[in-house]
């Protein structure tokens, strides 16, 4: 029987479109709500939006039946039960603190194993969702990647860490055997996020100074990655995915013709491409031979960037 996973999400309202685009990349569909169910297993720490992942082991129509089923559950590690209804989940209202503690005790006492409240080796999550109850192995998202927000080499126009991380997930949701390149990598914001998730990616930039900064940023976080100096036209190998934070003439001297050339070169050596841009580039993408398959606006206050996935 295939595993079933329930993911809970936390996101700022400005991030709603970006979060849903990441959902579509990971799971093939999205939801308005802050919880999504899928048979696809994703490490919750990859996403800047996923809070928890519940791998369902038991489900029932009510709590009493769930407790009965829990008596058949054997956990060979020190465990702690956690009721996840401390917030509203989709249309299921938040459950009060005392009731959640009672639910945790009710299920925990039925499980065959040794409970440990202070230093558990595994968490068993319990959730009520849409009039059904679930229990299973609970994984929390790690916030370790937040340290990437402070790099030794930074500049004001670089992508935010959250946007870069989501962009990598959208471009390479399932990275097994995928070859990935960021051919205009700047100071390496995308490279750091991809490498920190164990996704092999190659970097490249025409500017030796930013390549130096990119290499230093990668080293600073103890990561290993290859960053080459040179124009995108010199890329000779083929890649499954290219991720491009498009240079723009507000902060660089690139022309519209130069942007189009970047897209044409990316089309030449990559099967798919994720473009991040401050201006609409639909006409250029069509001229370069790309087909747009998904998109969103990534907002931050009054500023927004287009995130466009092409094949």
Order of alpha helices (4+ residues) and beta strands (2+ residues): beta-alpha-beta-beta-alpha-beta-alpha-beta-beta-alpha-beta-alpha-beta-alpha-beta-beta-alpha-beta-alpha-beta-beta
